[in-house]
């Protein structure tokens, strides 16, 4: 992965002050996100999301447009394991109106750099449903390599879904 100074975005941790903007964006993005991800849609879900990202095992990052500071997407670094493993899972989504403009490419690259330098991780893994071509194109553009295929890997909605395993190392 090539590190570069982001020109379109900044990263920051979400706070309760983001709730109104975040929920409005998530609600407006439901069609874009289905069937891949469900972002928090209610104040309680947002509060639960923030609570779940506290502590050393998880790190939530808002991808914000540099010029306006508006939230354009999210990167979640989860299930962080240090020691000899130094690895975590990566989840991410862009909000409607900001897709295919380079925000998430820079956001994902910056989040990976943050994970490798600040969190001291060695590896990030993204598990992506095979039909999510935009997400696969994104991780490819960010230097991730396909490592495998996991049948019935993750329950999305009420169905077990197959996923491709993509990873990048520091």
Buried (B, 14 or more C-beta within 10 A) or exposed (E): BEEEEBEBBBBEEBEEEBBEBBBEBBBEBEEBBEEBBBBBBEEEBBEEBBEBBEEEBBBBBBBBBBEEEBBBBBBBBBEBEBEEEBBBBBBBBBBBEBBEEEBBBBBBBBBBBBBBEEBEBBBBBBBBBEEBEEBBEBBEEBBBEEEEEEEEBEEBEEEEBBBBBBBBBB
